[in-house]
Amino acid sequence: MTRQALVVRGGWDGHSPVEATELFIPHLEANGFTVRVEDLGTEFGPSSTATPKVYTDAEYLATVDLIVQSNTMNVIEQAEFEGLRTAIENGTGFAGWHGGIADSYRSNSDYLTLVGGQFGCHPGKHPSEREGGPQDNYVPYTVNIAEAGRTHPITEGIEDFDLVTEQYWVLSDDYVDVLATTTQAVREWDPWTRPVTSPAVWTRQWGKGRIFVATPGHDPATLKNENVKTIVERGLLWAAR
């Protein structure tokens, strides 16, 4: 039986929501999903009217097995959020990466609670190395597989790996099941005085629904990293109903 996937993409175009999601649509189709795409465009911010209205279609969402969201720094109406939450509670999977899921709707605290981890910042290079572009925030860092991740189907067989991209400092709670972490080092030009460890890959059970989040994924190049790609591909399938 064919399963149904909904891809909701838009918001800040710095995360390449169209190109990024297109990397994984063939993977979903190869695994038996029929994929519907909702393009919200690149309008974003408090005054945006490009909200995920599809989340209010309860009859349709009841048929959806997986929602893949890539919608950064956007807004969501209360009825839209409630539709999304109800669908997840009833068994629809919810999955995504980077700001497309962990930095989507900053003004809705219920959404932040639903997802379990919220983008705080991505500390950048030494001030003397910054040139005013996005690469100012690209730093070398390690994704460390957690003990629970050693045997989880999303991360099993993957060893700690290194990236050079945005390193998310995430605010989270203890209802997340952490599969991998990353640690912000203490650096002479930063104000914090001890290392700070954040979840980099996590899952969350919400009602009957599964949630999957990976913080690596700033751009298509990062998503093409073999480890990141494998984690996202597995995470999408794991989250689906």
N, C-alpha and C positions, 0 to 999 in steps of 0.2 A: 504494500500500500504506500502510495506517495505521501510524504510528509510535506508540510507547508512551512516555509521560512519567510519572514518579513525583514527586509533590510531598510532601516530608517537612517538616512544620511543627510548631512548638511552642516550648517554653522560655520565656524571660522575655517577659512580655506587653507590656513597654514598646516592643517592636518590632512589635507588632500582626501576628503571623505569619499569622493567618487573613485579615485584611483585606488585608494586603500581597500575599499570594500570589494572592488572588482577583482582584487587578488584572490578573494576567498569564495566568490559566488560559484566558480567552476567546481571547487571542492565540495560545496553543498550539493550542487546538482549531481556530481558523481556519486554522492552518498544518498541519493534518492529523494532530494528535496525539490519541490517546485518553489521558485524564488520570486517574490514580489518586491519591487523596489519603490520606496517612497523618497523622492528627491525633494529636500526642503530648500535647496539653494544655499547661497553663502551669506544671506542676511543673518545677523546674530546680534545679541545684546538685549538690554531691557526693553527696547521699543520694537523688537522684532515681531512681525506678524507671521513668520514662517515657523509656526509651532506644529508639533506632531499630531495633527488632528486625527490621523488614523487610529490613535489610541482610544478615541471615543467610540469606535465602531465595535461594540461588544460582540455582536453576532459574528463578525469576521474574526476578531481576535480569539474567539473560542475555538476556531479551527486552526490557529497558528501554533505550531510546535516549537518554533524558535524565533525570537526577535534578536537581530544583530543591529546594534545601534552605534553609529558614528556621527555624533551631533554635538560639537564642542561649543561651549560658552553661549548656549542658546537659552530659550525660555520655554516653559511648559505651563499651559493653563491647568487649573485644578482638576477640571473634568478629564483632561487628557491624562494627567498623572494617575487619577483614581482608576481610569480604564486600564492603564498599564499595570498598576499594582494588582488589580483584580485578576487580570489575565495571568500574571505570574503566580498569584496565590492559587489559581485553579489549575496550574500545571504548565503554562507556557514558559519555555526557557528564555533567559535574557542574558546576552553576552556581548562583549566588546573589548576594546583595548584603548589604552592611553586616555586622552581627554575626551574621546568620543563617548565614553561611558562614565569616567571618573571625574570629568569636569563639564558636565552637560548642563545642569540646571541649578546653579549656585543658590538661587533665591528660594528654592523649595527644599526645606529641611527634611520633609518626609521622603523625598527622592534620595537625599544623601543617606538617610537611615536605611532605605531599601537596598541600596548598592553596597553600603558597608565601608566604603573607603572614598575619601574625597581628596582630590588634588589640592595640595597646599602651596607648593612652589617647586621650582627646579633650579637650585643654586648653580650659578654659572662659573665661568673661568675667572682667573685673577683679573681684577679691573684693568691692569696694564695690557692684557691680552685681548680685550674686547674691542670689536670694530663696529658695533652698532647693528649687526645682523643676527639672524636666528642662530648662527653657529656660536654665538657668545655663550649659549646655554648647552653646547655639546661638550660633555666631559667624559673621560673614561671611567667606567665603573663596572662592578661585578654583580651579576644576578646569582644569588646563592640559593640552591635548592634546599628547602627545609626538610626536616625529618619526615613530616607527613607527605611531602612531595616525592620521596623516594619510591613509594609504592602506589601513588595515586595514578590512575590511568592518563591524566593530563601530562604529568611530568616524569613518569617512570622512565628510567634509562637515560635521562638527561643529566649531565653533570653541570656544575657551576660554570658559567660562561661570562665573557666580557663583552661590553658594548661601548661605543662612543656615540652618545646621543643624549637627549634630555633624561636626567635621572630624577624621577618623581619622588618628592617627599610627600607622603600620603598620610592624612589623618584618618584613623580607623578605630573600630571597636573590637571587642573580643568575641563577637559572634561571627567573625570571618574565619574560614578554614584556610590557613596560610600555607601555600605550596612552595613559595619562593619569596625571598626577601632581598632588599638592597640596603646598604648602609651609607649614609652621608658621613664622610670623614670630617674630622676636625681640621680646619685649614686656618692659616694665620690671619687671613683677611675676613673671616666670617665671625659672627658674634656668638655662636654656640660653642660650648666648652667641652662637650663629650660627643662621641659618635651617636648618630640617631638612625635606628633601623626601622624601615617601613616595609609593609607587604608589597611585593612586586607582582605576584600572581596569587589570586585567592578565589575561593568559591564560597557560596552562601546558599543556604536553603531557606526559602521564603514560602511558607505554605506548602503547596505541592510542587512549586517551581524551583528550578535550579538557576543560580546566577554565577557567571564566570567573568572574571576581570583580569586582564594582563596590563600592567602599566607600560612596558616597552611597546613602541608602535607610533612614535612621533611622525614618521614619514614612511612611504613605501619601501625605501631602502632598508630601514630598520625591520619592517615586517617581512622582508625577504631573507633576513638572517635565518639560517637553517633552524636554530633553536627556537627563535621567536615564532617563526612560521609553524613549526611543529606544535608548539604549545597552543597557539591560537586555533589551528585546525582541530586539534584534539579537544580543546575547550568548547568549541562550537558544538561538536557532536555530543560531548558529555552533557552540556546544558539542555539540549533539546529534549522535549517530552518523550 
